[in-house]
Amino acid sequence: MSESYGLVGEIRLILGDIFQLPLEDIPPDIAFGDLPQWDSMGHMEVMMHLEDKFGVEITADTIGELVNIPAICAYLGNHPHSRG
């Protein structure tokens, strides 16, 4: 993936892959609950993909905070072990 694509774009691609949606159906400010697929089980799948993709550990406390793309990007941007 291109560095110029940006973190928001990468997260949108991950969500599109998980939820099998085209990128245009995933706005940059999408949040947990905005899609029927992004329910509690879908959220856990998102968290697992983020851990794998970016090499971060997402704790039980953090899961409840990462409920939209801006929050996810802020977390990944500030996480010391992030590969993103």
N, C-alpha and C positions, 0 to 999 in steps of 0.2 A: 504494500500500500504506500502511496506517495506521502511524503512528509507534508506536502502542501495541502493534502486533503483535509487535515485538521482532525482534532479529537472529536468534535461534534459529528463530523462526517463518519468517522470510524464507528462511533456509538450507534449512529443511525443505521449503518450497514449491518452491525451486529444484531440490532433489533429486527431489521428486515429479514435477516437470515433466520433468526429464532422464530419469528412470528409469520414467516413466509409471506411478506408483504413487499410491494415495490417501494423504493425509496421515497417517491413522491407522497406516499401515504403516511410517512413518518416525519412530522414537522420537528424542527430543532428544539422545541419546548415541550414535546410530548411527555406525558407523565403516567405513572402507574394508575391503572383504571381507565385511561383514555381509550384503550382497545379492549375488546372482550378477552383477547388472548393474554393481555397483561394483567392477569389475576395473581393470586398468591403463588400458585405453582409456576406460572410464567415468570414471575419476579425472581424466584429461586433459580430458574434456568438462566436468566439474565445475569444474576450475580455469579454463577458458576462460569459463564462465558467470560465475564470481565476478569475473574481471577486467572483463568487460563491465558487469555489474550495479553493481559498487562502484567502478569506476574505479581499480583497483589493478593493479600489475604483480606477478605471482607468478613469482619466479625459479626456476630449476631446483633450487637448494638448498632453497627453501621448499616446493616441491611435496611432498617427502617428509615434511614436518612436518605438513601440513594433512590429516591422515588421519581426522579425526572432527569432528563439529559443534562440540564445545567448542574444539578447536584452531583451527578456521576462525573462530569467533566471536572468540577472543582475538586472532588475527592482524588481523582486520578492525577490531576495536575499538581496536587500538594502531597501526594503519597511518596515517601522516599524510595520505595522499591518499585515504583511504576516504570514499566518499559515503554509506556505510551508517550 
